[in-house]
Every structure is written in structure tokens, then in C-alpha cells.
Amino acid sequence: MPRLKILAALALTAATLTLPTPTQATSRATTQATVQAVTQTVLFNKGDAGFGCYRIPAIVRTKSGALLAFAEARRAWCADSQEIDLVLRRSDDDGRTWSATQTVLSGTDTDPDAVATRGNPTPIVDYETGRIVLLSTMDPGTTSRPRTPYVQVSDDDGRTWSKAKNIGSQIDDPVWGWYATGPVHGIQLTRGAHAGRLVAGTNYDNGAQKNAGQFVYSDDHGVTWHKGATDLRADATPQEISVVEKVDGGVYAGARNNAGTSGASRMGAVSNDGGETFAAPFATIDGLTTPVVQGSLQRLRAVDQGDKYNRILFAAPADPDRRRYMTIRSSFDEGRTWQSVDEGTRITSDWSGYSDLAILDTGEIGLLYEGGTVDARDQIRFARFAESDIGFPDAPRTATTPDVSGQGNHSYLRGAPTAVAGKFGQARDFDGVDDALQLPYAESLAVGAGDFTAMAWIKYGASTANQAIFWGYGINEFSQFWLRAEPADGRIRGLITTGGNTASVQTAQAYNDTTWHHVALQRKAGTLSIWVDGAQSASVAAPSGSVSPGRPFKMYVGQRLDGVHHFDGSMDEVRLYKRALSADELNSIRTTNSTSVPNAVLDLPLG
């Protein structure tokens, strides 16, 4: 199975930061690999400056490249409503050294020393002006109501701050109960009709047993604010919203669902009009496992900015029930799907909680998060690491099986497919549980809108479950192709989807007789056909268009892209051609294992 990477930590503070070894984690983690060390620094420690607790981190990189790390300094222990100040530390060298702590906001409007709760820091960098805008909320400190939003700004890179301005009349409502900004950085839109707009996430309860996730936005560099997209509901509690801009100009909201169940406590929604309305209500994100806790988003890659692929990062604890195992996971398709826990990268095996992310001037990733060996609220730490530490889309983590097509598409053995006697020389046997071959992310493997032929020798019969033979590019409604054995239905089936149009073709039997059979899926002009043992079994009309428009993409032999439908049996001689092979060519490969048939982009002998 995929092995979750764990980044070992190296502390740079006076107090050494020591992380538990993988054997101190759950049994699932005991086989996980440790990779290159991540640099970590403790910025806020409980007890510092007379504050019993520091919580709720937020971080931004300013236009000049400085890092501003915000937190709540809680005077007593960690209760949410008490004397709480907003504090800040600054770095001018990508987090290697940090300034002393400065207070950004404290007390009431008339007395900075009075007891009050100043919290939920939501900093936003205006890259047009260089201004840093800080949203926050206030309550009296002796009670959690009323909750009032404020804004203040810095025009000198966070060194000094304006007087905080009450903006309750703009984005709050007197009948609402709980109200919160962020807490996490907001964004400035850079694409489309609303480029330049500042957008942040907020949430509130309406005082009538309903809760709302909401965007607020400003079109005048943070001077005035407006209520935007709102999802008010009684069946869920979307809150603590992190925001990222999509490459198509949409605004993605990732939210904690405070009414979520174990491991299913993340929700997502999208606005396509600059944050003014949601295209659909918040929906639960399947497979993005966290406890009930805040999480943070940050774009790392964008194809419209010259990158080869899109990548959005998500930071949150990965234990489904408790706040521990701070982990980085990624989406390569603009938030539609996310890496699993096993595919992510663990930053610490300690207890961990809230977080925020920033991209440094060096291109490294900066993570500000709550962590502790005893309690997640013991410290706020800054971790710095590279994309290589969390893995590229095709990062090799296991042994490879060579590609002899000449394209260099050597593929990775996932799980432990064993070597067995094959149709021609050696083959690989897959256990039906976690064995598979992962193909690399390579442009040569994108068959696009053209003809193709995908093939393999198979021998199976132990299981009647659906079993993927070859799967490329997408799942569900997204563009894709696949070839799959479906013995319970007595067939082998192939499918392509192009821009929402789908065609599938199937055999009249499953060939699950534990003998070798050669199977191929082929698109030729407007026809999709399936071949078995050198003969065409069936064909249907095929839609035009690309089966592989997205970047990056994934391809697997022996499983579906999301890790299900594992093949239970043996495979040999897996090939992919970027053209429709003739019947004679297919028979030449089937009978003699010919390697002279041109235009192969993948040829895995599995030896």
C-alpha cells in the first residue's frame, strides 16, 4: 500500500523540539518511512510573557517577502473567552530567525489594558498596495457574546498597525449569536472580473438553531466590507473557513463541519462570482480524514502561472478522532479530490491542532501550527520544507518495474506484487488487497483525443469482485479510460469518458478460468472496441474528445485510481500504444510477444 511519509523534525529554538518516533504512533504508522528532515521552530510556548496559552495561528507572506506569524495570547489557560491579545512575530529571512513578540491588538476600544477577547486573526495581503489587512473578532472576555468583527491595517509591512475599526454594521447582524472570522489567512483574487478583491471566510449562528458558512469581501483594499456567499443550514455547521482561488477564477471554501462524524468532518463549497454566492451548498468531502478541527489551504502550483500541474495543499491533523498527526495532503484537480492519509506527508506524530500555510520566497512551504508532546496547545511551531519533501505527483517511493518502450515510463510497485511464471518469462501476481503498479506522471502517457490501444495478459479467477486491469486519468464523471474484469457480471468491460460523454464496451464472458488470456481496449476513430485472445469481442460508437485533459493525472495497473477494485491474479506484458493497432499487430504481440510494433509509450514486461 502507499506509505505515508513522516518528516523528522529539527528544532532551531533554545529548547530542542523532539518528535516521537514512528513506533510511538498507531500500528498503521509503524511501517511508514522517514524522509528528509523538516526544519521546525517554536514561536510561541505556553507560559511565555505570562500568558498561559497561545492558540489560533495565522501566517502570511507580505509583498516584500516578510513572514508575519499571528497568534492569540491567552492570559489564563486555553479557554476561548477570557483576556486574549492578538500578537505577532516577524521574519525577514523565510522563517530562519524571528523578531520578538509584539502586541497587535488588546483590550477594549477605549482601554487596551481592559479584559477582552481579541481573537480569530485573519490576515490578508493586498499585493496591489502592499497593505496587510487584519480581520478579527472581539467579545467582552467575561462572556462570549456579543461577538463583533474588527479590521485594522498595516502599511509598513506589519511593523505598526492602525487602530482597530468596528465593522459589525457591515458584516455582522445584531440577532446573530456566535460570529468568527477565519481563523486563517484570507486571499486577494488575481483572476477574472473581480481581480484585486479581498476575500475571507467567516461563520455565525443565526440565533435560531441554524449555522452559516460565509464569505466576506472588500473591493477597496480593506476599507469597507460586504457580506458575500452564505450557506445557512440546520443540518451541518460549516465554520473556520479557509479560502483558495481556483485557476478558473472560482473561490474554493474548505470548512470544518462542527457537526461532522468521526473522520468525516470536512466540507467544501465553491463560488464562481468572486465570493458573492455559492454555486451549491457545502458538501462533505469524502476521504479527507480529520478530527473535528480547523484546517488550512494554500495554493502551491497553478498551470496558468506556468506550472506543469495544479496543486493545492491542505494541512490538518489526520487522526479521525483526536487532534494529532499534523499532515499535509494535496489536491491536483482544484479541490475535487484529495490525497488520502496514506498518500499525505506527516509533519509530526505529536498532538496537533489549528494551522496555517504560506509559500516562502524560496518556494518552500511554511506551516504554522499548534503542537505539543502532551497537548496540542503546548506550542505554536513553524515548519519549513520543500515540495520534494511532500512528494511530486509521480514521486517514487517503492521499487520500480522497467518500461522497455524507450519512453522511460518505469512504473512503481505498490504493495508487493510477487514474481511468478508468466505467459512470456516472468509476470507479477497481485493479491487483490493492496498490490498495484503506479505509472509515472509523464506527458508521453497522455493519449488525449487520439486513437490508442491498451493491453495486458491476465490470469485470474479467485475473486468475483470488480478488478481493474488498466485505469487512466480520472474516475466518476471525469475524463478517463479503463479496462476492468467484472466476473460477478460475467464480463470484462472497457470504458472511456471525454468531457462528460461516455461509452463502454464489454465481453460476453469474464474469462476468469485461471488461464492466460490477452485482453485489449482500443479506440479507433469513432469506435471503442474490446479484444480477447486476438479477436474483437465487441465494439460501440465512441465519443470524440480527450480522455486525458487534466494535469497532473494518475495511471494504475491493477487498481482504480482511488485505491479500490484491486486485481486478484497475475498479469504480464502490459502495454499502451498511442494508435489503434491492426488485428495482425495484435496477433503478432499475442503470439510472439513482438517488440517491433511501433508507437508504444509503455511496455512493461514485468520481469
C-alpha positions in Angstrom: 0.0 0.0 0.0 1.2 3.6 -0.2 3.4 4.5 2.6 2.7 7.8 4.4 5.9 9.8 4.7 6.9 11.2 8.1 9.1 14.2 8.2 11.6 14.1 11.1 11.9 17.4 12.8 14.9 19.5 13.7 14.3 22.4 16.2 16.2 25.6 16.0 14.9 27.2 19.2 16.8 27.1 22.5 14.5 24.3 23.7 15.1 21.3 21.5 11.9 20.1 19.7 11.9 16.3 19.8 9.2 14.4 17.9 8.1 10.9 18.7 9.4 8.2 16.5 7.0 6.4 14.2 6.8 3.5 16.6 5.1 5.8 19.1 2.2 6.3 16.7 -0.6 3.9 15.7 0.2 0.5 14.3 -0.7 1.9 10.9 2.3 4.2 11.2 4.8 1.8 12.4 5.8 0.8 8.8 6.0 4.3 7.5 9.2 5.7 6.1 11.0 8.7 7.5 12.3 11.1 4.9 14.4 14.2 4.8 14.2 16.4 8.0 11.9 19.4 8.2 13.1 22.5 10.0 10.9 23.4 12.9 11.0 26.4 15.3 8.8 27.0 18.3 7.5 30.6 18.0 5.1 30.6 21.0 5.4 28.5 24.1 2.8 28.2 26.9 3.9 30.4 29.8 5.9 32.9 27.6 5.4 36.5 28.7 3.0 35.5 31.4 0.4 34.0 29.0 -0.8 30.6 30.0 -1.6 29.5 26.4 -1.0 30.5 22.8 -3.5 29.4 20.2 -5.0 30.0 16.7 -2.1 30.6 14.4 -2.3 32.5 11.1 0.5 33.4 8.7 1.1 35.4 5.6 4.0 36.4 3.4 3.9 40.1 2.6 4.6 41.7 -0.8 8.2 42.3 0.3 8.6 38.7 1.3 8.4 39.1 5.1 6.6 36.4 7.1 4.0 37.6 9.7 3.0 34.9 12.2 -0.1 35.8 14.3 -1.5 34.0 17.4 -3.9 34.5 20.3 -2.1 35.1 23.6 -4.5 33.8 26.2 -3.8 35.1 29.7 -5.0 32.2 31.8 -5.2 28.7 30.3 -6.8 27.9 26.9 -10.5 28.9 27.3 -11.9 30.7 24.3 -13.4 33.6 26.2 -11.1 35.5 28.6 -8.3 38.1 28.4 -6.8 37.4 25.0 -4.5 39.6 23.0 -3.5 39.3 19.3 0.2 39.0 19.0 2.7 38.8 16.1 6.2 37.7 15.3 8.0 38.7 12.1 10.7 37.0 10.0 12.7 38.7 7.2 14.6 35.5 6.2 12.0 32.9 5.3 11.5 31.8 8.9 15.1 31.2 9.9 15.0 33.9 12.6 12.1 35.8 14.2 11.5 39.1 15.9 10.4 39.4 19.5 6.7 39.2 20.0 4.7 42.3 19.5 1.1 43.0 20.5 -1.2 43.9 17.6 -4.5 44.3 19.5 -5.6 44.1 23.1 -8.4 45.3 25.4 -11.4 47.3 24.5 -11.9 50.2 22.1 -11.1 52.7 24.9 -8.7 50.8 27.2 -6.0 48.4 25.7 -5.4 47.0 29.2 -9.0 46.1 29.9 -10.1 42.5 29.9 -11.4 41.5 26.5 -11.1 38.7 23.9 -9.3 39.7 20.8 -9.2 36.7 18.5 -9.6 34.8 15.3 -6.8 36.5 13.3 -7.5 36.6 9.6 -4.6 38.4 7.8 -4.8 39.2 4.1 -2.1 40.7 1.9 -3.1 43.2 -0.7 -0.4 42.7 -3.3 -1.5 45.7 -5.3 -0.8 48.2 -2.4 1.5 46.1 -0.1 -1.0 46.7 2.7 -1.7 43.9 5.2 -5.4 43.8 6.3 -6.2 42.1 9.5 -9.8 40.9 10.4 -10.5 39.7 13.9 -13.3 39.4 16.4 -13.9 40.7 19.9 -16.1 39.7 22.8 -16.1 41.1 26.4 -13.9 38.3 27.8 -16.2 37.6 30.7 -18.9 36.2 28.3 -18.7 35.0 24.7 -21.4 37.4 23.5 -21.7 39.6 21.6 -19.0 38.7 19.0 -18.0 41.8 17.0 -15.8 41.8 13.9 -12.9 44.4 13.5 -10.5 45.4 10.8 -7.1 47.1 11.1 -4.3 47.6 8.6 -0.5 47.9 8.3 1.1 49.9 5.6 4.7 49.3 6.7 4.9 45.5 6.3 3.4 44.7 9.7 5.7 46.8 11.9 2.9 49.1 13.0 -0.9 48.8 12.9 -3.9 51.2 12.6 -6.5 51.5 15.3 -8.9 48.6 15.0 -12.3 49.6 13.5 -15.6 48.0 14.4 -17.2 46.7 11.2 -20.1 44.9 12.8 -22.6 47.1 10.9 -21.0 45.9 7.6 -20.7 42.1 8.0 -22.4 41.2 11.3 -26.1 41.2 12.4 -27.4 42.1 15.9 -29.6 39.0 16.1 -26.7 36.6 15.4 -25.0 34.7 18.2 -21.5 33.3 17.7 -19.5 35.1 15.0 -16.0 34.3 13.8 -13.6 35.4 11.2 -11.2 32.9 9.7 -9.2 31.9 11.7 -6.6 31.5 8.8 -5.3 33.9 6.2 -7.6 35.3 3.6 -6.8 35.9 -0.1 -6.7 38.6 -2.8 -8.2 37.4 -6.1 -6.0 37.6 -9.1 -8.2 36.2 -11.9 -11.3 37.3 -13.7 -13.7 40.2 -13.3 -13.0 40.5 -9.5 -9.3 40.6 -9.6 -8.0 42.7 -6.7 -10.9 41.7 -4.4 -10.1 40.7 -0.8 -12.0 37.6 0.4 -12.1 35.9 3.8 -14.1 33.1 5.4 -16.5 33.7 8.4 -19.1 31.8 10.2 -22.0 32.6 12.5 -25.1 31.1 14.1 -28.3 33.0 13.5 -29.7 32.7 17.0 -32.4 30.3 15.7 -30.5 27.0 15.7 -29.0 27.4 12.2 -25.4 27.9 11.3 -23.8 29.6 8.3 -20.5 29.4 6.5 -20.0 32.8 4.7 -17.5 34.8 2.6 -16.9 38.5 3.3 -15.2 40.6 0.7 -13.8 44.1 0.1 -13.3 45.9 -3.2 -11.5 49.0 -1.8 -8.4 47.4 -0.2 -10.0 46.5 3.1 -11.6 49.8 3.9 -15.2 48.6 3.6 -16.6 45.1 3.8 -19.6 43.2 2.4 -21.4 40.0 3.3 -21.0 37.5 0.4 -21.8 33.9 -0.3 -23.7 32.4 2.6 -24.9 28.8 3.3 -27.3 28.9 6.3 -28.4 25.5 7.4 -29.6 23.4 10.3 -28.1 20.0 9.3 -24.4 20.9 9.5 -22.1 23.5 10.9 -19.6 24.8 8.3 -17.1 27.0 10.1 -13.5 28.1 10.3 -13.3 28.5 6.6 -10.1 28.5 4.6 -10.1 30.1 1.1 -8.1 29.4 -2.0 -8.6 30.8 -5.6 -9.0 28.3 -8.3 -7.3 28.6 -11.7 -10.7 29.2 -13.4 -11.3 32.2 -11.1 -13.6 30.4 -8.7 -13.2 30.7 -5.0 -12.9 27.4 -3.0 -14.0 27.3 0.6 -12.7 24.5 2.8 -14.6 24.3 6.1 -14.7 22.4 9.4 -18.0 20.7 9.9 -18.6 21.0 13.6 -21.5 18.6 13.3 -19.4 16.0 11.5 -18.8 12.4 12.4 -15.6 10.6 13.1 -13.2 11.1 10.2 -15.9 12.9 8.1 -15.6 16.5 9.3 -14.5 18.4 6.3 -16.8 20.3 3.9 -16.3 22.2 0.7 -18.1 24.8 -1.5 -17.2 26.9 -4.5 -18.2 30.5 -5.5 -18.0 31.3 -9.2 -18.7 35.1 -8.8 -15.9 36.3 -6.7 -17.3 35.2 -3.4 -20.7 36.8 -3.7 -22.7 33.5 -3.9 -22.1 29.8 -3.6 -22.7 27.6 -6.6 -24.0 24.9 -4.4 -24.3 24.3 -0.6 -21.3 23.0 1.4 -20.9 19.2 0.9 -19.0 16.7 2.9 -15.6 15.8 1.4 -15.3 12.0 1.3 -11.9 10.6 2.2 -10.4 13.8 3.6 -9.9 12.4 7.1 -9.5 14.7 10.1 -10.9 15.1 13.6 -13.3 18.0 14.2 -10.8 20.8 13.8 -9.8 23.8 11.8 -7.7 23.1 8.6 -5.8 25.4 6.3 -5.4 25.7 2.5 -2.7 27.1 0.3 -2.1 27.1 -3.4 1.4 25.7 -4.4 1.1 25.3 -8.2 -1.0 26.7 -11.0 -0.9 25.9 -14.7 -1.9 29.4 -15.6 1.2 30.7 -13.9 3.5 28.4 -15.9 3.5 25.3 -13.7 3.2 21.8 -15.2 0.3 21.0 -12.8 -2.1 22.4 -10.3 -1.6 21.7 -6.6 -3.5 22.9 -3.5 -2.1 22.0 -0.1 -4.3 21.1 2.9 -2.9 21.0 6.5 -4.7 19.4 9.4 -4.4 16.5 11.9 -5.0 13.1 10.3 -6.3 11.0 13.2 -10.1 10.7 12.7 -10.9 11.0 16.3 -8.2 13.0 18.1 -6.1 16.1 17.3 -2.7 14.6 16.4 -0.6 13.7 13.4 -0.4 17.0 11.6 -0.3 16.0 7.9 0.0 17.7 4.5 -2.3 16.4 1.8 -2.8 17.7 -1.7 -5.4 18.2 -4.4 -4.2 18.1 -8.0 -7.6 18.8 -9.5 -8.6 22.1 -7.9 -10.3 20.6 -4.8 -12.4 17.9 -6.4 -10.4 15.1 -4.9 -7.7 14.9 -2.2 -4.9 12.6 -1.2 -5.7 10.0 1.4 -3.9 9.9 4.8 -1.5 7.3 3.4 -0.7 9.4 0.4 0.0 12.5 2.5 3.1 13.5 4.5 3.0 13.6 8.3 4.8 16.6 9.8 4.7 15.4 13.4 3.5 12.5 15.3 2.7 14.8 18.3 -0.6 16.2 19.3 -1.6 19.0 16.9 -4.4 21.3 16.1 -5.0 24.5 14.2 -2.7 25.6 11.4 -2.0 28.0 8.5 0.2 27.8 5.4 2.3 30.2 3.4 4.6 29.9 0.4 8.1 31.4 1.1 10.2 33.5 -1.2 12.4 30.4 -1.7 9.4 28.4 -3.0 9.5 26.4 0.2 6.3 25.7 2.2 5.8 27.3 5.6 3.5 25.7 8.1 2.4 27.5 11.3 0.6 25.0 13.6 -0.3 24.1 17.2 1.6 21.2 18.5 2.8 19.5 21.7 4.1 16.2 23.1 1.4 16.3 25.8 -1.2 18.7 24.5 -1.7 20.3 21.0 -2.0 23.6 22.8 1.5 23.5 24.3 3.2 25.4 21.5 2.8 27.1 18.1 5.5 25.9 15.8 6.8 27.0 12.4 7.9 24.2 10.0 9.7 24.8 6.7 10.0 22.2 4.0 10.2 21.8 0.2 7.8 20.2 -2.2 10.2 17.4 -2.7 9.7 16.5 1.0 6.0 16.0 0.5 6.3 14.3 -2.9 5.7 15.2 -6.5 2.7 13.8 -8.3 4.8 10.8 -9.5 7.2 10.6 -6.6 8.8 7.1 -6.5 8.5 5.6 -3.0 8.9 1.9 -3.9 10.8 -0.4 -6.3 10.2 0.1 -10.0 9.5 -2.2 -12.9 11.2 -1.2 -16.1 9.5 0.2 -19.2 11.2 -1.1 -22.4 9.2 1.1 -24.8 12.1 3.6 -24.9 9.9 6.3 -23.2 11.4 5.7 -19.8 8.0 5.3 -18.1 9.3 2.9 -15.4 6.5 2.1 -13.0 6.3 1.7 -9.3 5.4 -1.5 -7.5 2.8 -0.6 -4.8 2.2 -3.2 -2.1 4.2 -6.3 -3.0 3.2 -7.9 -6.3 5.2 -11.2 -6.4 7.2 -12.5 -9.2 5.6 -15.6 -10.9 5.9 -17.5 -14.1 4.3 -15.6 -16.9 3.0 -16.0 -20.4 6.4 -14.8 -21.6 9.1 -15.1 -19.0 8.2 -13.6 -15.6 4.9 -12.0 -14.6 3.6 -10.4 -11.4 0.9 -11.7 -9.1 -1.4 -9.2 -7.4 -3.1 -10.1 -4.1 -6.4 -8.3 -4.6 -5.8 -6.2 -1.4 -3.1 -3.5 -1.9 -0.9 -4.7 -4.8 -0.8 -2.5 -8.0 1.5 -0.8 -10.4 1.6 3.0 -10.4 2.6 4.6 -13.7 4.6 7.8 -13.6 3.1 11.2 -14.4 4.5 11.7 -18.0 3.2 13.5 -21.0 4.0 10.6 -23.2 1.3 8.6 -21.4 -1.5 11.1 -22.2 -3.3 9.6 -25.1 -5.5 12.7 -25.4 -8.2 12.8 -28.2 -6.3 10.3 -30.4 -6.5 6.6 -31.0 -5.0 4.2 -28.5 -4.6 0.5 -27.7 -4.1 -0.6 -24.1 -3.4 -4.3 -23.4 -2.3 -6.9 -20.9 -2.1 -10.7 -20.3 -4.3 -11.7 -17.4 -4.9 -14.9 -15.4 -7.4 -14.8 -12.6 -10.4 -16.5 -11.0 -10.1 -16.5 -7.2 -12.4 -13.5 -6.6 -15.7 -12.3 -8.1 -15.1 -8.7 -7.1 -14.6 -6.0 -9.7 -10.9 -5.9 -10.7 -9.2 -3.1 -12.5 -6.7 -4.2 -15.2 -5.7 -0.8 -16.6 -7.0 2.7 -15.4 -6.0 6.1 -16.5 -6.6 9.8 -15.8 -9.9 10.1 -13.9 -12.8 8.5 -12.1 -16.5 9.2 -11.7 -17.7 11.8 -14.2 -14.2 13.0 -15.2 -12.4 12.1 -18.4 -10.8 8.7 -18.3 -10.3 5.3 -19.8 -10.3 1.9 -18.1 -10.3 -1.8 -18.6 -11.8 -3.9 -15.8 -12.7 -7.5 -15.1 -16.2 -7.9 -13.7 -16.6 -11.6 -13.0 -19.8 -11.3 -10.9 -21.5 -9.9 -14.0 -19.7 -12.4 -16.4 -17.8 -9.9 -18.4 -14.7 -7.8 -19.0 -15.6 -4.2 -19.6 -13.8 -1.1 -21.0 -14.9 2.5 -20.8 -13.9 6.0 -22.0 -15.2 9.3 -20.8 -14.5 12.6 -22.7 -15.9 15.8 -21.4 -18.9 14.1 -19.8 -19.7 11.8 -22.7 -19.2 8.1 -22.0 -19.0 4.9 -24.0 -18.5 1.4 -22.6 -17.9 -2.0 -24.3 -18.0 -5.5 -22.8 -17.3 -9.1 -23.5 -19.8 -11.9 -23.3 -17.8 -13.8 -20.6 -15.4 -13.0 -17.8 -12.5 -15.3 -18.8 -11.9 -16.0 -15.1 -10.8 -19.6 -15.6 -7.3 -19.2 -14.2 -5.6 -19.5 -17.6 -3.8 -16.8 -19.5 -5.9 -14.5 -21.8 -4.7 -11.5 -23.8 -7.1 -8.5 -23.4 -7.0 -5.1 -25.1 -9.1 -1.9 -25.2 -8.9 0.2 -28.3 -10.2 3.5 -29.6 -10.1 3.8 -33.4 -11.7 6.9 -34.8 -15.3 6.8 -33.6 -15.2 3.3 -32.3 -14.4 1.7 -29.0 -13.7 -2.0 -29.1 -12.5 -4.8 -26.8 -10.4 -7.7 -27.9 -9.7 -11.0 -26.3 -7.1 -13.6 -27.5 -6.7 -11.8 -30.8 -10.3 -11.5 -31.7 -12.6 -8.4 -31.4 -15.3 -9.3 -28.9 -17.5 -6.2 -29.1 -17.5 -2.6 -30.3 -19.6 0.5 -29.8 -19.6 4.1 -31.1 -17.1 6.2 -29.1 -17.3 10.0 -28.3 -14.7 12.3 -29.6 -12.5 14.4 -27.3 -9.7 13.9 -24.9 -9.7 11.2 -22.3 -6.7 12.9 -20.5 -7.2 16.7 -20.4 -6.3 17.2 -16.8 -2.8 17.7 -15.3 -1.4 16.1 -13.5 -3.0 12.7 -14.0 -2.6 9.3 -12.4 -2.5 5.8 -14.1 -2.6 2.4 -12.4 -2.4 -1.2 -13.4 -4.2 -3.4 -11.0 -6.4 -0.9 -9.2 -8.7 2.1 -9.7 -7.2 5.5 -9.1 -8.7 5.8 -5.6 -7.2 2.5 -4.4 -10.2 0.2 -4.8 -11.0 -2.6 -7.3 -7.6 -4.3 -6.8 -6.8 -7.1 -9.3 -6.6 -10.6 -7.8 -4.5 -12.7 -10.1 -1.5 -12.5 -12.4 -0.6 -10.0 -15.2 2.1 -10.0 -17.8 3.2 -7.8 -20.7 1.3 -4.6 -20.0 1.5 -2.2 -23.0 0.0 1.1 -24.2 0.1 2.4 -27.8 -0.9 5.9 -29.0 -2.6 4.5 -32.0 -5.1 1.8 -33.0 -3.2 -1.4 -33.7 -4.3 -3.6 -36.5 -5.5 -7.2 -36.0 -2.3 -8.5 -37.4 -0.2 -6.4 -35.0 -2.3 -7.5 -32.0 -1.9 -11.1 -33.0 1.9 -10.6 -33.5 2.1 -9.3 -29.9 -0.1 -12.1 -28.6 1.6 -15.0 -30.3 5.2 -14.0 -30.4 5.4 -11.1 -27.9 6.7 -8.9 -30.7 8.5 -5.8 -29.6 8.8 -4.4 -33.2 5.3 -3.0 -33.3 5.9 0.8 -33.3 4.5 3.7 -31.2 4.4 2.0 -27.8 4.6 4.6 -25.0 4.5 1.9 -22.3 5.9 -1.7 -22.4 6.2 -3.4 -19.0 7.5 -7.0 -19.3 7.1 -7.3 -15.5 10.3 -9.3 -15.4 
